[in-house]
């Protein structure tokens, strides 16, 4: 049975078993290439077909995945078993139903699908090798990374009569380059269309940072201005704005609490929206997983927290409408999915400075400046206050007034994210889509300059 027929059957059957029912059929092909020590080490292709199912009986609700879709009988068996499980659950007093308006979404092939992406596996080896060679030309001795290519067809039907079909393509490449065991750099390129694939550029950036990191000295803990590479800005600032989510607020995992709505949480320079429609966004689509249309939602405007993303349930609790952000989501990152609001693509407004101007302090008050090109292991000491620490990864550089870079090491960013958002003093005019394993949801963000940030060693 093909996925389209499986969705049709599951929809008919599910409507007899539940009050609210959503079925999402997914057909996906993934091609993965991994490379290490300048050589391709893994090349695999997966084909997957499955149904994601949401079912509510009264306010009792849950989700499941049906992987055996070979016959109507196998689907029927899974749905009956799932319905029995849902009826055994306790009532969920928060539940407010699924998106109530019946909509029909036509298949959209222009914005989110590029046929050329499906043809990439035949060229993937050459593309990876070009990234490796570009890093080597910049001085890297060893190059590692990954290249993922995906194509997907999504079919959705809901019990209120909504139906939609979308076709999407995407790629993600991450390049790590090493000039020695302690001098490394990273470059990445992600997108939905082939015109945004820049493997050579990612390799060159990784190699350049690694080469310039050679001979790094122990950094001095102090207060600095930081220039955040988009990779770092996406993790620290983007993921902070991404906690403007009512579920994270309810769980105490956000510094964007209800008391901050309508108040200043960032510099006047900072405006951010969640945009589930942007053409090249890796989380863009026509509809969310309860059948609401994807849309643009202002989160922060000129530093003021304007609102949250929502699904139907969280929106109803605040007297609002869904923002089209419902997904079968693992919001805690522990492998347990729920029917929850999740951000799509976060879009930061650009600023007036080129990255070079930010790094040479042109037009910005002169202070001791550090350029942080990557980070990892961001950990919170208090989610609601926003206090955290994060370890710079790869090249980190002290910038003097003449724009000269001096590589430094073994410092940790230890500060408060709300304070950092408020201390943004300049934004680059460059915008990059960032997604990798430290930034699991895409963020479009420029280079960002933040003043008065505390850097410590591992012990202070």
ROKE-360963 format. One record per residue (C-alpha): x, y, z. Coordinates in steps of 0.5 Angstrom, whole numbers, plus 500, padded with zeros to 3 digits. Example, Ala and Ser with C-alpha at 12.3 -4.5 7.8 and 13.67 -1.06 7.14 Angstrom:
# ROKE-360963
525491516/527498514/
//
This chain:
# ROKE-360963
500500500/503507498/503512503/497516500/493511500/495509508/493516510/486516506/485509510/487511517/483518516/477514515/478509520/481514525/475518525/471512527/475511534/476518536/473525537/480529534/484525529/490527525/494523521/501525517/504520512/511521511/515519505/523520506/529519503/536521506/543520504/548521509/556522508/561522513/568524512/574524517/581525516/580528509/577521507/569519506/568514511/561513511/556513505/548511506/541512503/535510507/528510505/522511510/515511510/511512516/504515519/504519525/498519528/494524534/488521537/484525542/478522546/475527550/481531553/485524553/490524548/497522545/501520539/504514536/508512530/505507525/511504521/507497518/503500513/503495508/496493509/489496511/489490516/496492519/494499520/487498523/490493528/495499530/489504530/485500535/490498539/492506540/485508541/485503547/491506550/488513549/482511553/486509558/489515559/487520565/483527562/488532560/484539563/489543558/487540552/483545547/482541541/485541534/485547529/478548528/478551521/477546515/483548510/485545503/493546502/495545495/502542493/507547493/513545489/517552488/518555495/521548499/522543494/528543489/528537484/536538483/537536491/534529489/540529484/545531489/547524491/550522485/555528486/555528493/562525493/565531489/561536493/565533500/571533496/571540494/570542501/575538504/580541499/578548500/580547507/586544506/588550501/587554507/592550511/588545515/591538516/585534517/578535515/572532518/564533518/558530515/553532509/546530509/541530503/533529504/527529500/520528503/513528501/508530507/501528507/496531512/489529514/485531520/478530523/475537521/476536514/483539513/488536508/494538505/500535501/507538501/514536498/520539501/528538499/534540504/541539505/546540511/553540511/558541517/565542516/571541521/578543520/584542524/591545523/593541529/590538535/588544539/587549533/580548529/575551525/568550523/564552517/557550515/552551509/544549510/538550505/532548501/535549494/541548491/543555489/544556497/549550497/556553498/561547500/567550498/566556502/564552508/571548507/575555506/572558513/573552517/580552514/582559515/579559522/583553524/590556521/589562524/588559531/595556531/599558537/593560541/595563548/591562555/586567555/585572561/578572565/575578564/569583562/570583554/566585548/564579544/563579537/559572536/559569529/552567527/554560529/554562536/549567536/544562533/546558539/546563545/541568543/537564538/535559543/534564548/529567544/526560542/524559549/518564548/514558548/508557553/510550554/517552556/514557560/510553564/515548565/520553568/525552562/524559560/527566561/521569557/516568562/509571562/511577567/516579561/510580555/510587553/516589557/524590554/528584554/533586549/536591546/532596541/537593536/534586537/527584533/526577531/520573528/518566528/517565520/514558518/514560511/521563509/523560502/529557504/528555511/529548514/523548518/518552513/512548510/505550508/501547514/503545521/501538524/494540526/492543520/494550521/497554516/504556517/505564518/510569521/509571528/513577531/517575538/521581539/520587536/525593538/527589544/520588547/517581548/511581543/508574544/509567544/508561539/502557540/498551538/491551538/491549546/496554548/493559544/486558547/489558554/491565553/485567548/489567542/489563535/494558533/500561530/501555526/507552530/504545532/509539531/509532534/515535538/520532543/521539547/525536553/530533548/529526552/526522546/518523548/514526543/508530544/503535540/506541542/508548540/515548537/518554533/520554526/525558523/527564527/529570523/533576526/533583523/540585520/544591522/548596519/555593519/559589515/562583519/569586518/567593521/564589527/571586528/575592527/571596532/569601526/563605528/563601535/566604542/573601543/573596548/577589549/574585544/574577543/571574536/568567538/567563532/563556535/561554542/558548545/556545552/551551553/549549560/544553565/545554572/538558572/533557566/528563569/534568570/538566564/544565567/549560564/556558561/558556555/565553552/568556546/570551541/574552535/578558534/577564539/581571537/583577541/582583536/586589537/584596535/588595528/584589527/589584528/587577531/591573536/588566538/587565545/584559549/581556555/576561556/568560558/563565557/559565564/554570564/546572563/543571557/537576558/543581560/547579553/540580549/540587552/547589551/547588543/550594541/551592533/549587528/552585522/548586515/550579513/544573515/546566515/541560516/544556522/543549524/547543527/547539533/548545538/542549534/537543532/532548530/534553524/536561526/537566521/542571524/548575523/554577526/552580533/557585537/555584545/558589550/560587557/560579557/564576563/569570560/572566566/576560566/574553567/575554575/572561576/
//
